[in-house]
Amino acid sequence: MDEEHLHDDLHVFKDRNFFQQKLRSFFTVYLLLALSFLLIITLFAVSLSRVSAVSSKLNEVHPDWKQNFSDKDFLLFPCGPKSREWEYFDGKCYYFSLTRMSWYKAKAQCEEMHSQLAVINSYAKQNFVMFRTRNERFWIGLTDQNSEGEWEWIDGTDYKSTFTFWKEGEPNNSENREDCAHVWFSGEWNDVYCTYECYYICEKPPPH
């Protein structure tokens, strides 16, 4: 065997050895990748199992959570996703009408919406109404139609022991027939005849 053939054989041997080393390296890398993938899948399965277990425990302790908070819209619309025209304030929902009508029709309209004309029994609620009405006339649930001068809240709240915000000189029962109250200038209350047409405020508790 001459020197040239020996050199060629040696070169082929080195190439084969290099190829085998590369093959082993690739195999090792792929094996490590496969093991890593299996490890990730296992960890994911374990995590998912733990999350499911925790969720089951929470549902056992508070079974109403799923029902109350399943709809994300509920967090955005406390008065209900189907009642977006209602405004939430201090534990109650309020509707400020866009049309005018008599006190009697406004009362009936609120009742059709499973609510009542608003009862203003605190300074906080008065401020809220004052800001929203902006000097427009809005009916509230206050009347003395049963007995002149004996004002009554529509829900039975004791008028004599609660907050009032009458305009100076009111109620004056002008023309002897002003038996219903509305909010007017600066949110102050005024008595007027019940067939007068103005906007109205409905009030109801939020859905549970």
PyMOL CGO cylinders between C-alpha atoms (Angstrom):
from pymol import cmd
from pymol.cgo import CYLINDER

trace = [
    CYLINDER, 0.00, 0.00, 0.00, 1.59, 3.20, -1.08, 0.3, 1, 1, 1, 1, 1, 1,
    CYLINDER, 1.59, 3.20, -1.08, 1.67, 6.38, 0.94, 0.3, 1, 1, 1, 1, 1, 1,
    CYLINDER, 1.67, 6.38, 0.94, -1.09, 8.08, -1.08, 0.3, 1, 1, 1, 1, 1, 1,
    CYLINDER, -1.09, 8.08, -1.08, -3.58, 5.24, -0.47, 0.3, 1, 1, 1, 1, 1, 1,
    CYLINDER, -3.58, 5.24, -0.47, -2.69, 5.19, 3.20, 0.3, 1, 1, 1, 1, 1, 1,
    CYLINDER, -2.69, 5.19, 3.20, -3.33, 8.91, 3.43, 0.3, 1, 1, 1, 1, 1, 1,
    CYLINDER, -3.33, 8.91, 3.43, -6.73, 8.51, 1.72, 0.3, 1, 1, 1, 1, 1, 1,
    CYLINDER, -6.73, 8.51, 1.72, -7.74, 5.67, 4.05, 0.3, 1, 1, 1, 1, 1, 1,
    CYLINDER, -7.74, 5.67, 4.05, -6.77, 7.72, 7.06, 0.3, 1, 1, 1, 1, 1, 1,
    CYLINDER, -6.77, 7.72, 7.06, -8.79, 10.69, 5.77, 0.3, 1, 1, 1, 1, 1, 1,
    CYLINDER, -8.79, 10.69, 5.77, -11.89, 8.50, 5.27, 0.3, 1, 1, 1, 1, 1, 1,
    CYLINDER, -11.89, 8.50, 5.27, -11.48, 7.08, 8.75, 0.3, 1, 1, 1, 1, 1, 1,
    CYLINDER, -11.48, 7.08, 8.75, -11.26, 10.55, 10.24, 0.3, 1, 1, 1, 1, 1, 1,
    CYLINDER, -11.26, 10.55, 10.24, -14.36, 11.65, 8.29, 0.3, 1, 1, 1, 1, 1, 1,
    CYLINDER, -14.36, 11.65, 8.29, -16.33, 8.65, 9.55, 0.3, 1, 1, 1, 1, 1, 1,
    CYLINDER, -16.33, 8.65, 9.55, -15.20, 9.27, 13.12, 0.3, 1, 1, 1, 1, 1, 1,
    CYLINDER, -15.20, 9.27, 13.12, -16.19, 12.94, 12.83, 0.3, 1, 1, 1, 1, 1, 1,
    CYLINDER, -16.19, 12.94, 12.83, -19.59, 11.98, 11.42, 0.3, 1, 1, 1, 1, 1, 1,
    CYLINDER, -19.59, 11.98, 11.42, -20.20, 9.50, 14.25, 0.3, 1, 1, 1, 1, 1, 1,
    CYLINDER, -20.20, 9.50, 14.25, -19.30, 12.15, 16.83, 0.3, 1, 1, 1, 1, 1, 1,
    CYLINDER, -19.30, 12.15, 16.83, -21.67, 14.63, 15.22, 0.3, 1, 1, 1, 1, 1, 1,
    CYLINDER, -21.67, 14.63, 15.22, -24.41, 11.99, 15.12, 0.3, 1, 1, 1, 1, 1, 1,
    CYLINDER, -24.41, 11.99, 15.12, -23.94, 11.24, 18.80, 0.3, 1, 1, 1, 1, 1, 1,
    CYLINDER, -23.94, 11.24, 18.80, -24.04, 14.97, 19.58, 0.3, 1, 1, 1, 1, 1, 1,
    CYLINDER, -24.04, 14.97, 19.58, -27.30, 15.45, 17.64, 0.3, 1, 1, 1, 1, 1, 1,
    CYLINDER, -27.30, 15.45, 17.64, -28.81, 12.41, 19.30, 0.3, 1, 1, 1, 1, 1, 1,
    CYLINDER, -28.81, 12.41, 19.30, -27.87, 13.76, 22.74, 0.3, 1, 1, 1, 1, 1, 1,
    CYLINDER, -27.87, 13.76, 22.74, -29.40, 17.16, 21.94, 0.3, 1, 1, 1, 1, 1, 1,
    CYLINDER, -29.40, 17.16, 21.94, -32.65, 15.65, 20.64, 0.3, 1, 1, 1, 1, 1, 1,
    CYLINDER, -32.65, 15.65, 20.64, -32.84, 13.35, 23.63, 0.3, 1, 1, 1, 1, 1, 1,
    CYLINDER, -32.84, 13.35, 23.63, -32.44, 16.29, 26.00, 0.3, 1, 1, 1, 1, 1, 1,
    CYLINDER, -32.44, 16.29, 26.00, -35.10, 18.23, 24.08, 0.3, 1, 1, 1, 1, 1, 1,
    CYLINDER, -35.10, 18.23, 24.08, -37.49, 15.30, 24.26, 0.3, 1, 1, 1, 1, 1, 1,
    CYLINDER, -37.49, 15.30, 24.26, -36.90, 14.91, 28.00, 0.3, 1, 1, 1, 1, 1, 1,
    CYLINDER, -36.90, 14.91, 28.00, -37.44, 18.65, 28.51, 0.3, 1, 1, 1, 1, 1, 1,
    CYLINDER, -37.44, 18.65, 28.51, -40.69, 18.50, 26.56, 0.3, 1, 1, 1, 1, 1, 1,
    CYLINDER, -40.69, 18.50, 26.56, -41.91, 15.56, 28.62, 0.3, 1, 1, 1, 1, 1, 1,
    CYLINDER, -41.91, 15.56, 28.62, -40.95, 17.40, 31.80, 0.3, 1, 1, 1, 1, 1, 1,
    CYLINDER, -40.95, 17.40, 31.80, -42.88, 20.52, 30.72, 0.3, 1, 1, 1, 1, 1, 1,
    CYLINDER, -42.88, 20.52, 30.72, -45.94, 18.42, 29.84, 0.3, 1, 1, 1, 1, 1, 1,
    CYLINDER, -45.94, 18.42, 29.84, -45.77, 16.71, 33.22, 0.3, 1, 1, 1, 1, 1, 1,
    CYLINDER, -45.77, 16.71, 33.22, -45.45, 19.97, 35.13, 0.3, 1, 1, 1, 1, 1, 1,
    CYLINDER, -45.45, 19.97, 35.13, -48.35, 21.46, 33.16, 0.3, 1, 1, 1, 1, 1, 1,
    CYLINDER, -48.35, 21.46, 33.16, -50.54, 18.44, 33.93, 0.3, 1, 1, 1, 1, 1, 1,
    CYLINDER, -50.54, 18.44, 33.93, -49.66, 18.63, 37.64, 0.3, 1, 1, 1, 1, 1, 1,
    CYLINDER, -49.66, 18.63, 37.64, -50.36, 22.38, 37.74, 0.3, 1, 1, 1, 1, 1, 1,
    CYLINDER, -50.36, 22.38, 37.74, -53.68, 21.94, 35.93, 0.3, 1, 1, 1, 1, 1, 1,
    CYLINDER, -53.68, 21.94, 35.93, -54.65, 19.22, 38.36, 0.3, 1, 1, 1, 1, 1, 1,
    CYLINDER, -54.65, 19.22, 38.36, -53.85, 21.45, 41.35, 0.3, 1, 1, 1, 1, 1, 1,
    CYLINDER, -53.85, 21.45, 41.35, -55.80, 24.37, 39.88, 0.3, 1, 1, 1, 1, 1, 1,
    CYLINDER, -55.80, 24.37, 39.88, -58.80, 22.12, 39.34, 0.3, 1, 1, 1, 1, 1, 1,
    CYLINDER, -58.80, 22.12, 39.34, -58.54, 20.85, 42.89, 0.3, 1, 1, 1, 1, 1, 1,
    CYLINDER, -58.54, 20.85, 42.89, -58.37, 24.38, 44.32, 0.3, 1, 1, 1, 1, 1, 1,
    CYLINDER, -58.37, 24.38, 44.32, -61.31, 25.47, 42.14, 0.3, 1, 1, 1, 1, 1, 1,
    CYLINDER, -61.31, 25.47, 42.14, -63.36, 22.52, 43.39, 0.3, 1, 1, 1, 1, 1, 1,
    CYLINDER, -63.36, 22.52, 43.39, -62.55, 23.44, 46.99, 0.3, 1, 1, 1, 1, 1, 1,
    CYLINDER, -62.55, 23.44, 46.99, -63.59, 27.06, 46.42, 0.3, 1, 1, 1, 1, 1, 1,
    CYLINDER, -63.59, 27.06, 46.42, -66.86, 25.98, 44.85, 0.3, 1, 1, 1, 1, 1, 1,
    CYLINDER, -66.86, 25.98, 44.85, -67.53, 23.75, 47.83, 0.3, 1, 1, 1, 1, 1, 1,
    CYLINDER, -67.53, 23.75, 47.83, -66.88, 26.58, 50.29, 0.3, 1, 1, 1, 1, 1, 1,
    CYLINDER, -66.88, 26.58, 50.29, -68.61, 29.31, 48.21, 0.3, 1, 1, 1, 1, 1, 1,
    CYLINDER, -68.61, 29.31, 48.21, -70.96, 27.63, 45.74, 0.3, 1, 1, 1, 1, 1, 1,
    CYLINDER, -70.96, 27.63, 45.74, -72.60, 30.99, 44.95, 0.3, 1, 1, 1, 1, 1, 1,
    CYLINDER, -72.60, 30.99, 44.95, -69.39, 32.58, 43.63, 0.3, 1, 1, 1, 1, 1, 1,
    CYLINDER, -69.39, 32.58, 43.63, -69.67, 30.90, 40.25, 0.3, 1, 1, 1, 1, 1, 1,
    CYLINDER, -69.67, 30.90, 40.25, -73.26, 32.06, 39.87, 0.3, 1, 1, 1, 1, 1, 1,
    CYLINDER, -73.26, 32.06, 39.87, -72.61, 35.63, 41.03, 0.3, 1, 1, 1, 1, 1, 1,
    CYLINDER, -72.61, 35.63, 41.03, -69.41, 36.31, 39.14, 0.3, 1, 1, 1, 1, 1, 1,
    CYLINDER, -69.41, 36.31, 39.14, -69.65, 34.12, 36.06, 0.3, 1, 1, 1, 1, 1, 1,
    CYLINDER, -69.65, 34.12, 36.06, -70.69, 37.12, 33.97, 0.3, 1, 1, 1, 1, 1, 1,
    CYLINDER, -70.69, 37.12, 33.97, -67.91, 39.68, 33.72, 0.3, 1, 1, 1, 1, 1, 1,
    CYLINDER, -67.91, 39.68, 33.72, -70.45, 42.31, 32.71, 0.3, 1, 1, 1, 1, 1, 1,
    CYLINDER, -70.45, 42.31, 32.71, -71.83, 42.18, 36.24, 0.3, 1, 1, 1, 1, 1, 1,
    CYLINDER, -71.83, 42.18, 36.24, -68.66, 43.85, 37.53, 0.3, 1, 1, 1, 1, 1, 1,
    CYLINDER, -68.66, 43.85, 37.53, -68.98, 46.60, 34.93, 0.3, 1, 1, 1, 1, 1, 1,
    CYLINDER, -68.98, 46.60, 34.93, -72.74, 47.02, 35.36, 0.3, 1, 1, 1, 1, 1, 1,
    CYLINDER, -72.74, 47.02, 35.36, -73.73, 46.56, 39.03, 0.3, 1, 1, 1, 1, 1, 1,
    CYLINDER, -73.73, 46.56, 39.03, -77.39, 47.13, 38.15, 0.3, 1, 1, 1, 1, 1, 1,
    CYLINDER, -77.39, 47.13, 38.15, -77.23, 44.25, 35.65, 0.3, 1, 1, 1, 1, 1, 1,
    CYLINDER, -77.23, 44.25, 35.65, -75.85, 43.93, 32.09, 0.3, 1, 1, 1, 1, 1, 1,
    CYLINDER, -75.85, 43.93, 32.09, -79.39, 44.30, 30.74, 0.3, 1, 1, 1, 1, 1, 1,
    CYLINDER, -79.39, 44.30, 30.74, -80.00, 47.50, 32.75, 0.3, 1, 1, 1, 1, 1, 1,
    CYLINDER, -80.00, 47.50, 32.75, -77.16, 49.66, 31.49, 0.3, 1, 1, 1, 1, 1, 1,
    CYLINDER, -77.16, 49.66, 31.49, -79.32, 52.78, 31.56, 0.3, 1, 1, 1, 1, 1, 1,
    CYLINDER, -79.32, 52.78, 31.56, -79.52, 52.44, 35.36, 0.3, 1, 1, 1, 1, 1, 1,
    CYLINDER, -79.52, 52.44, 35.36, -76.91, 54.12, 37.56, 0.3, 1, 1, 1, 1, 1, 1,
    CYLINDER, -76.91, 54.12, 37.56, -75.52, 52.62, 40.74, 0.3, 1, 1, 1, 1, 1, 1,
    CYLINDER, -75.52, 52.62, 40.74, -75.10, 54.71, 43.89, 0.3, 1, 1, 1, 1, 1, 1,
    CYLINDER, -75.10, 54.71, 43.89, -74.70, 53.72, 47.53, 0.3, 1, 1, 1, 1, 1, 1,
    CYLINDER, -74.70, 53.72, 47.53, -76.34, 50.30, 47.27, 0.3, 1, 1, 1, 1, 1, 1,
    CYLINDER, -76.34, 50.30, 47.27, -79.23, 51.30, 44.99, 0.3, 1, 1, 1, 1, 1, 1,
    CYLINDER, -79.23, 51.30, 44.99, -79.86, 51.60, 41.24, 0.3, 1, 1, 1, 1, 1, 1,
    CYLINDER, -79.86, 51.60, 41.24, -81.39, 54.75, 39.73, 0.3, 1, 1, 1, 1, 1, 1,
    CYLINDER, -81.39, 54.75, 39.73, -83.05, 55.49, 36.43, 0.3, 1, 1, 1, 1, 1, 1,
    CYLINDER, -83.05, 55.49, 36.43, -83.31, 59.11, 35.23, 0.3, 1, 1, 1, 1, 1, 1,
    CYLINDER, -83.31, 59.11, 35.23, -86.02, 59.29, 32.59, 0.3, 1, 1, 1, 1, 1, 1,
    CYLINDER, -86.02, 59.29, 32.59, -85.65, 60.94, 29.21, 0.3, 1, 1, 1, 1, 1, 1,
    CYLINDER, -85.65, 60.94, 29.21, -89.36, 61.64, 28.80, 0.3, 1, 1, 1, 1, 1, 1,
    CYLINDER, -89.36, 61.64, 28.80, -91.82, 63.79, 30.76, 0.3, 1, 1, 1, 1, 1, 1,
    CYLINDER, -91.82, 63.79, 30.76, -95.11, 62.62, 32.25, 0.3, 1, 1, 1, 1, 1, 1,
    CYLINDER, -95.11, 62.62, 32.25, -97.42, 63.16, 35.22, 0.3, 1, 1, 1, 1, 1, 1,
    CYLINDER, -97.42, 63.16, 35.22, -96.55, 61.95, 38.72, 0.3, 1, 1, 1, 1, 1, 1,
    CYLINDER, -96.55, 61.95, 38.72, -99.13, 59.17, 38.48, 0.3, 1, 1, 1, 1, 1, 1,
    CYLINDER, -99.13, 59.17, 38.48, -97.81, 57.90, 35.15, 0.3, 1, 1, 1, 1, 1, 1,
    CYLINDER, -97.81, 57.90, 35.15, -94.23, 58.16, 36.40, 0.3, 1, 1, 1, 1, 1, 1,
    CYLINDER, -94.23, 58.16, 36.40, -95.16, 56.08, 39.47, 0.3, 1, 1, 1, 1, 1, 1,
    CYLINDER, -95.16, 56.08, 39.47, -96.74, 53.44, 37.23, 0.3, 1, 1, 1, 1, 1, 1,
    CYLINDER, -96.74, 53.44, 37.23, -93.77, 53.50, 34.86, 0.3, 1, 1, 1, 1, 1, 1,
    CYLINDER, -93.77, 53.50, 34.86, -91.35, 52.84, 37.72, 0.3, 1, 1, 1, 1, 1, 1,
    CYLINDER, -91.35, 52.84, 37.72, -93.52, 49.99, 38.96, 0.3, 1, 1, 1, 1, 1, 1,
    CYLINDER, -93.52, 49.99, 38.96, -93.48, 48.42, 35.49, 0.3, 1, 1, 1, 1, 1, 1,
    CYLINDER, -93.48, 48.42, 35.49, -89.69, 48.40, 35.78, 0.3, 1, 1, 1, 1, 1, 1,
    CYLINDER, -89.69, 48.40, 35.78, -89.92, 46.70, 39.20, 0.3, 1, 1, 1, 1, 1, 1,
    CYLINDER, -89.92, 46.70, 39.20, -88.90, 49.88, 40.99, 0.3, 1, 1, 1, 1, 1, 1,
    CYLINDER, -88.90, 49.88, 40.99, -90.42, 52.94, 42.68, 0.3, 1, 1, 1, 1, 1, 1,
    CYLINDER, -90.42, 52.94, 42.68, -90.11, 56.70, 42.49, 0.3, 1, 1, 1, 1, 1, 1,
    CYLINDER, -90.11, 56.70, 42.49, -86.92, 57.71, 44.28, 0.3, 1, 1, 1, 1, 1, 1,
    CYLINDER, -86.92, 57.71, 44.28, -86.91, 58.31, 48.03, 0.3, 1, 1, 1, 1, 1, 1,
    CYLINDER, -86.91, 58.31, 48.03, -84.31, 60.90, 49.08, 0.3, 1, 1, 1, 1, 1, 1,
    CYLINDER, -84.31, 60.90, 49.08, -83.56, 60.25, 52.73, 0.3, 1, 1, 1, 1, 1, 1,
    CYLINDER, -83.56, 60.25, 52.73, -79.94, 61.35, 53.09, 0.3, 1, 1, 1, 1, 1, 1,
    CYLINDER, -79.94, 61.35, 53.09, -77.69, 64.24, 52.19, 0.3, 1, 1, 1, 1, 1, 1,
    CYLINDER, -77.69, 64.24, 52.19, -75.44, 61.89, 50.16, 0.3, 1, 1, 1, 1, 1, 1,
    CYLINDER, -75.44, 61.89, 50.16, -78.37, 60.79, 48.01, 0.3, 1, 1, 1, 1, 1, 1,
    CYLINDER, -78.37, 60.79, 48.01, -79.49, 64.41, 47.67, 0.3, 1, 1, 1, 1, 1, 1,
    CYLINDER, -79.49, 64.41, 47.67, -76.04, 65.37, 46.33, 0.3, 1, 1, 1, 1, 1, 1,
    CYLINDER, -76.04, 65.37, 46.33, -76.17, 62.49, 43.86, 0.3, 1, 1, 1, 1, 1, 1,
    CYLINDER, -76.17, 62.49, 43.86, -79.61, 63.53, 42.60, 0.3, 1, 1, 1, 1, 1, 1,
    CYLINDER, -79.61, 63.53, 42.60, -78.64, 67.20, 42.57, 0.3, 1, 1, 1, 1, 1, 1,
    CYLINDER, -78.64, 67.20, 42.57, -75.67, 66.47, 40.33, 0.3, 1, 1, 1, 1, 1, 1,
    CYLINDER, -75.67, 66.47, 40.33, -77.67, 64.31, 37.92, 0.3, 1, 1, 1, 1, 1, 1,
    CYLINDER, -77.67, 64.31, 37.92, -80.80, 66.42, 37.52, 0.3, 1, 1, 1, 1, 1, 1,
    CYLINDER, -80.80, 66.42, 37.52, -78.94, 69.66, 36.65, 0.3, 1, 1, 1, 1, 1, 1,
    CYLINDER, -78.94, 69.66, 36.65, -81.85, 72.04, 37.27, 0.3, 1, 1, 1, 1, 1, 1,
    CYLINDER, -81.85, 72.04, 37.27, -84.39, 69.98, 35.34, 0.3, 1, 1, 1, 1, 1, 1,
    CYLINDER, -84.39, 69.98, 35.34, -87.64, 68.95, 37.01, 0.3, 1, 1, 1, 1, 1, 1,
    CYLINDER, -87.64, 68.95, 37.01, -87.71, 65.32, 38.17, 0.3, 1, 1, 1, 1, 1, 1,
    CYLINDER, -87.71, 65.32, 38.17, -90.50, 63.61, 40.12, 0.3, 1, 1, 1, 1, 1, 1,
    CYLINDER, -90.50, 63.61, 40.12, -89.59, 61.91, 43.40, 0.3, 1, 1, 1, 1, 1, 1,
    CYLINDER, -89.59, 61.91, 43.40, -91.69, 59.59, 45.54, 0.3, 1, 1, 1, 1, 1, 1,
    CYLINDER, -91.69, 59.59, 45.54, -93.08, 62.23, 47.89, 0.3, 1, 1, 1, 1, 1, 1,
    CYLINDER, -93.08, 62.23, 47.89, -96.74, 63.30, 48.11, 0.3, 1, 1, 1, 1, 1, 1,
    CYLINDER, -96.74, 63.30, 48.11, -99.40, 64.69, 50.47, 0.3, 1, 1, 1, 1, 1, 1,
    CYLINDER, -99.40, 64.69, 50.47, -102.38, 63.71, 48.35, 0.3, 1, 1, 1, 1, 1, 1,
    CYLINDER, -102.38, 63.71, 48.35, -103.83, 61.55, 51.15, 0.3, 1, 1, 1, 1, 1, 1,
    CYLINDER, -103.83, 61.55, 51.15, -103.92, 64.40, 53.65, 0.3, 1, 1, 1, 1, 1, 1,
    CYLINDER, -103.92, 64.40, 53.65, -102.99, 68.00, 52.90, 0.3, 1, 1, 1, 1, 1, 1,
    CYLINDER, -102.99, 68.00, 52.90, -99.72, 68.98, 54.57, 0.3, 1, 1, 1, 1, 1, 1,
    CYLINDER, -99.72, 68.98, 54.57, -98.99, 65.41, 55.68, 0.3, 1, 1, 1, 1, 1, 1,
    CYLINDER, -98.99, 65.41, 55.68, -96.16, 64.50, 53.33, 0.3, 1, 1, 1, 1, 1, 1,
    CYLINDER, -96.16, 64.50, 53.33, -95.43, 60.81, 52.85, 0.3, 1, 1, 1, 1, 1, 1,
    CYLINDER, -95.43, 60.81, 52.85, -92.66, 58.88, 51.13, 0.3, 1, 1, 1, 1, 1, 1,
    CYLINDER, -92.66, 58.88, 51.13, -93.93, 56.31, 48.67, 0.3, 1, 1, 1, 1, 1, 1,
    CYLINDER, -93.93, 56.31, 48.67, -92.16, 53.42, 50.43, 0.3, 1, 1, 1, 1, 1, 1,
    CYLINDER, -92.16, 53.42, 50.43, -93.43, 54.30, 53.91, 0.3, 1, 1, 1, 1, 1, 1,
    CYLINDER, -93.43, 54.30, 53.91, -90.21, 55.98, 55.09, 0.3, 1, 1, 1, 1, 1, 1,
    CYLINDER, -90.21, 55.98, 55.09, -91.04, 58.32, 57.98, 0.3, 1, 1, 1, 1, 1, 1,
    CYLINDER, -91.04, 58.32, 57.98, -91.03, 61.79, 56.47, 0.3, 1, 1, 1, 1, 1, 1,
    CYLINDER, -91.03, 61.79, 56.47, -90.97, 63.66, 59.79, 0.3, 1, 1, 1, 1, 1, 1,
    CYLINDER, -90.97, 63.66, 59.79, -87.76, 62.05, 61.01, 0.3, 1, 1, 1, 1, 1, 1,
    CYLINDER, -87.76, 62.05, 61.01, -85.74, 62.02, 57.79, 0.3, 1, 1, 1, 1, 1, 1,
    CYLINDER, -85.74, 62.02, 57.79, -83.82, 64.42, 55.60, 0.3, 1, 1, 1, 1, 1, 1,
    CYLINDER, -83.82, 64.42, 55.60, -85.66, 67.16, 53.63, 0.3, 1, 1, 1, 1, 1, 1,
    CYLINDER, -85.66, 67.16, 53.63, -84.40, 69.71, 51.12, 0.3, 1, 1, 1, 1, 1, 1,
    CYLINDER, -84.40, 69.71, 51.12, -87.31, 71.99, 50.26, 0.3, 1, 1, 1, 1, 1, 1,
    CYLINDER, -87.31, 71.99, 50.26, -86.75, 75.18, 48.33, 0.3, 1, 1, 1, 1, 1, 1,
    CYLINDER, -86.75, 75.18, 48.33, -87.23, 78.24, 50.52, 0.3, 1, 1, 1, 1, 1, 1,
    CYLINDER, -87.23, 78.24, 50.52, -90.94, 78.91, 50.93, 0.3, 1, 1, 1, 1, 1, 1,
    CYLINDER, -90.94, 78.91, 50.93, -91.90, 75.40, 49.84, 0.3, 1, 1, 1, 1, 1, 1,
    CYLINDER, -91.90, 75.40, 49.84, -94.08, 73.45, 50.09, 0.3, 1, 1, 1, 1, 1, 1,
    CYLINDER, -94.08, 73.45, 50.09, -96.65, 76.22, 49.69, 0.3, 1, 1, 1, 1, 1, 1,
    CYLINDER, -96.65, 76.22, 49.69, -99.57, 74.34, 48.11, 0.3, 1, 1, 1, 1, 1, 1,
    CYLINDER, -99.57, 74.34, 48.11, -100.13, 77.09, 45.58, 0.3, 1, 1, 1, 1, 1, 1,
    CYLINDER, -100.13, 77.09, 45.58, -103.65, 77.03, 44.13, 0.3, 1, 1, 1, 1, 1, 1,
    CYLINDER, -103.65, 77.03, 44.13, -104.52, 74.41, 46.79, 0.3, 1, 1, 1, 1, 1, 1,
    CYLINDER, -104.52, 74.41, 46.79, -103.67, 71.46, 44.56, 0.3, 1, 1, 1, 1, 1, 1,
    CYLINDER, -103.67, 71.46, 44.56, -99.91, 70.96, 44.71, 0.3, 1, 1, 1, 1, 1, 1,
    CYLINDER, -99.91, 70.96, 44.71, -99.76, 67.47, 46.16, 0.3, 1, 1, 1, 1, 1, 1,
    CYLINDER, -99.76, 67.47, 46.16, -96.64, 65.97, 44.52, 0.3, 1, 1, 1, 1, 1, 1,
    CYLINDER, -96.64, 65.97, 44.52, -92.97, 66.84, 44.91, 0.3, 1, 1, 1, 1, 1, 1,
    CYLINDER, -92.97, 66.84, 44.91, -90.16, 67.13, 42.39, 0.3, 1, 1, 1, 1, 1, 1,
    CYLINDER, -90.16, 67.13, 42.39, -86.55, 68.33, 42.46, 0.3, 1, 1, 1, 1, 1, 1,
    CYLINDER, -86.55, 68.33, 42.46, -85.85, 71.55, 40.58, 0.3, 1, 1, 1, 1, 1, 1,
    CYLINDER, -85.85, 71.55, 40.58, -83.36, 74.44, 40.93, 0.3, 1, 1, 1, 1, 1, 1,
    CYLINDER, -83.36, 74.44, 40.93, -80.09, 73.25, 42.48, 0.3, 1, 1, 1, 1, 1, 1,
    CYLINDER, -80.09, 73.25, 42.48, -81.81, 69.98, 43.32, 0.3, 1, 1, 1, 1, 1, 1,
    CYLINDER, -81.81, 69.98, 43.32, -84.15, 71.68, 45.80, 0.3, 1, 1, 1, 1, 1, 1,
    CYLINDER, -84.15, 71.68, 45.80, -87.63, 70.25, 46.28, 0.3, 1, 1, 1, 1, 1, 1,
    CYLINDER, -87.63, 70.25, 46.28, -90.81, 71.93, 45.15, 0.3, 1, 1, 1, 1, 1, 1,
    CYLINDER, -90.81, 71.93, 45.15, -94.47, 70.94, 45.36, 0.3, 1, 1, 1, 1, 1, 1,
    CYLINDER, -94.47, 70.94, 45.36, -96.60, 71.11, 42.21, 0.3, 1, 1, 1, 1, 1, 1,
    CYLINDER, -96.60, 71.11, 42.21, -99.86, 69.66, 40.94, 0.3, 1, 1, 1, 1, 1, 1,
    CYLINDER, -99.86, 69.66, 40.94, -99.50, 65.95, 40.21, 0.3, 1, 1, 1, 1, 1, 1,
    CYLINDER, -99.50, 65.95, 40.21, -100.70, 66.17, 36.60, 0.3, 1, 1, 1, 1, 1, 1,
    CYLINDER, -100.70, 66.17, 36.60, -97.79, 68.44, 35.70, 0.3, 1, 1, 1, 1, 1, 1,
    CYLINDER, -97.79, 68.44, 35.70, -95.44, 66.70, 33.26, 0.3, 1, 1, 1, 1, 1, 1,
    CYLINDER, -95.44, 66.70, 33.26, -91.75, 66.42, 34.09, 0.3, 1, 1, 1, 1, 1, 1,
    CYLINDER, -91.75, 66.42, 34.09, -89.00, 63.83, 34.17, 0.3, 1, 1, 1, 1, 1, 1,
    CYLINDER, -89.00, 63.83, 34.17, -88.84, 61.23, 36.94, 0.3, 1, 1, 1, 1, 1, 1,
    CYLINDER, -88.84, 61.23, 36.94, -86.35, 59.17, 38.95, 0.3, 1, 1, 1, 1, 1, 1,
    CYLINDER, -86.35, 59.17, 38.95, -86.90, 55.45, 39.59, 0.3, 1, 1, 1, 1, 1, 1,
    CYLINDER, -86.90, 55.45, 39.59, -85.08, 53.55, 42.33, 0.3, 1, 1, 1, 1, 1, 1,
    CYLINDER, -85.08, 53.55, 42.33, -84.53, 49.84, 42.97, 0.3, 1, 1, 1, 1, 1, 1,
    CYLINDER, -84.53, 49.84, 42.97, -82.04, 47.52, 44.72, 0.3, 1, 1, 1, 1, 1, 1,
    CYLINDER, -82.04, 47.52, 44.72, -79.32, 45.95, 42.53, 0.3, 1, 1, 1, 1, 1, 1,
    CYLINDER, -79.32, 45.95, 42.53, -79.81, 42.34, 41.35, 0.3, 1, 1, 1, 1, 1, 1,
    CYLINDER, -79.81, 42.34, 41.35, -78.41, 39.58, 43.56, 0.3, 1, 1, 1, 1, 1, 1,
]
cmd.load_cgo(trace, "trace")
